[in-house]
Amino acid sequence: MANDLAARLREVLDPVVAASDLYLEGVEVTGPARRRLVRVTVDLPDGPGGVGSDRLGDVSHAVSEALDGVHDALEGSYLLEVTTPGVSRPLTEARHFRRAEGRLVTVHTAEGSVTGRVVAVDADTVHLDEERRKGGPVRHEVPLATITKGCVEVELRRAGEDGEA
């Protein structure tokens, strides 16, 4: 039932989020009918960058108005949460890796894992520079189809800050 409702809400919200030049990453509905939580996850359509708080506020308002118009789907009260995927989002699609361009990521394949900075992503390959102390970075070309798990590594200081590479 909650999955059907989430799918119905996704149909309603997809054009609303797209009108804000954002991508609807997901809609999740949890909790009992009298007190549901509707979590809407939005992101930039592609490429590096972030969704600023003003932009998130604007799309939250638009999503709220759209949900107010679907009384037949959402009876009773609900709590709306509009959020972005955050750094803990699993990297599963080429778009996710393009969003992480310039970031340090770890990818796992059947052959092992590699941690490197995303330097490029094409239709079927993620290009990573593994940082090594001697000899400079080593380029890895990892086919998307072989990646079983990918995640962004949290860095307290990103490359290029304080004059370091």
C-alpha positions in Angstrom: 0.0 0.0 0.0 2.8 2.5 1.0 4.7 1.6 -2.2 1.5 2.2 -4.3 1.1 5.6 -2.6 4.8 6.5 -3.1 4.5 5.6 -6.8 1.3 7.8 -7.1 3.0 10.7 -5.3 6.1 10.3 -7.5 3.9 10.8 -10.6 2.4 14.0 -9.0 5.8 15.4 -7.8 8.1 14.5 -10.7 6.9 17.5 -12.9 6.9 19.8 -9.9 10.5 19.0 -9.0 11.6 19.1 -12.7 10.1 22.6 -12.9 12.6 23.6 -10.2 15.4 22.3 -12.4 16.0 19.4 -10.0 15.8 15.6 -10.2 13.3 13.6 -8.1 15.6 11.0 -6.6 12.9 9.3 -4.5 9.6 9.4 -2.6 9.1 7.4 0.5 6.0 7.1 2.6 6.2 5.5 6.1 4.2 5.4 9.3 0.5 4.8 10.0 -2.2 6.5 7.9 -3.0 9.0 10.7 0.6 10.2 11.0 2.6 9.5 7.8 6.0 10.7 7.0 6.4 11.7 3.3 10.2 11.9 2.5 11.0 13.5 -0.9 14.6 13.3 -2.0 15.7 15.8 -4.7 19.1 16.3 -6.3 20.7 18.2 -9.2 20.0 16.5 -12.5 23.6 15.9 -13.2 27.2 17.0 -12.7 29.0 18.3 -9.6 27.6 20.9 -7.2 25.0 21.0 -4.5 21.4 22.1 -3.9 21.5 25.3 -1.8 19.2 25.9 1.1 17.2 28.6 -0.7 16.6 26.3 -3.6 15.7 23.4 -1.3 13.2 25.8 0.5 11.6 26.8 -2.8 11.2 23.2 -4.0 9.8 22.2 -0.5 7.1 24.9 -0.9 6.2 23.7 -4.4 6.1 20.1 -3.2 3.9 21.0 -0.3 1.4 22.8 -2.5 1.3 19.9 -4.9 0.7 17.4 -2.0 -2.1 19.6 -0.7 -3.8 19.1 -4.1 -3.9 15.3 -3.8 -6.3 14.9 -0.8 -7.6 11.6 -2.1 -4.1 10.1 -1.8 -3.0 11.6 1.5 -5.9 11.5 3.9 -5.2 12.8 7.4 -2.1 14.6 8.6 1.4 13.9 7.4 4.9 15.3 8.0 6.7 16.4 4.9 10.5 16.1 4.7 12.2 17.4 1.5 15.9 16.5 1.5 18.9 15.8 -0.6 20.7 12.4 -0.8 23.7 13.5 1.2 27.2 12.1 1.2 26.0 8.7 2.5 24.0 7.9 -0.7 25.2 4.7 -2.4 26.7 5.4 -5.8 24.8 3.1 -8.2 24.4 5.0 -11.5 26.6 7.0 -13.8 24.7 10.1 -12.8 25.6 9.5 -9.1 29.3 9.3 -10.0 29.1 12.4 -12.2 27.5 14.2 -9.1 30.6 13.0 -7.2 33.1 14.4 -9.7 36.1 15.8 -7.9 35.3 13.8 -4.8 37.2 10.9 -3.2 35.2 7.6 -3.6 35.6 4.0 -2.9 34.3 1.5 -5.4 34.1 -2.3 -4.9 34.1 -4.8 -7.7 34.4 -8.6 -7.7 38.2 -8.1 -8.2 38.6 -5.9 -5.2 38.2 -2.2 -4.2 39.9 1.0 -5.1 39.8 4.5 -3.6 40.4 7.4 -5.8 39.2 10.8 -6.9 36.5 10.8 -9.7 38.0 12.7 -12.6 35.5 11.7 -15.3 32.5 9.5 -16.0 31.3 8.4 -19.4 28.4 6.2 -20.4 29.9 3.0 -19.0 33.2 3.8 -17.1 34.2 5.7 -14.0 37.7 7.2 -14.2 39.4 7.5 -10.8 42.8 8.8 -9.9 44.2 6.9 -6.9 46.5 9.1 -4.9 49.9 7.6 -4.1 52.7 9.1 -2.1 55.3 8.5 -4.8 55.0 8.7 -8.5 51.8 10.7 -8.7 48.3 9.4 -9.1 47.4 6.2 -10.8 44.4 6.2 -13.2 41.8 3.5 -12.9 39.1 2.9 -15.4 36.3 1.0 -13.7 33.4 -0.2 -15.8 30.1 0.7 -14.2 28.7 -2.8 -14.8 31.4 -4.3 -12.6 30.8 -2.0 -9.6 29.0 -3.8 -6.8 29.2 -0.9 -4.3 30.3 2.7 -4.4 30.4 5.5 -1.8 31.8 9.0 -1.3 34.6 9.2 1.3 34.2 12.0 3.8 37.2 14.4 3.6 37.8 17.0 6.3 40.0 18.9 3.8 39.4 18.5 0.1 42.1 18.5 -2.5 43.4 21.9 -3.4 42.6 23.5 -0.1 45.5 25.1 1.8 47.7 24.8 -1.3 47.8 21.0 -1.2 46.8 18.8 -4.1 
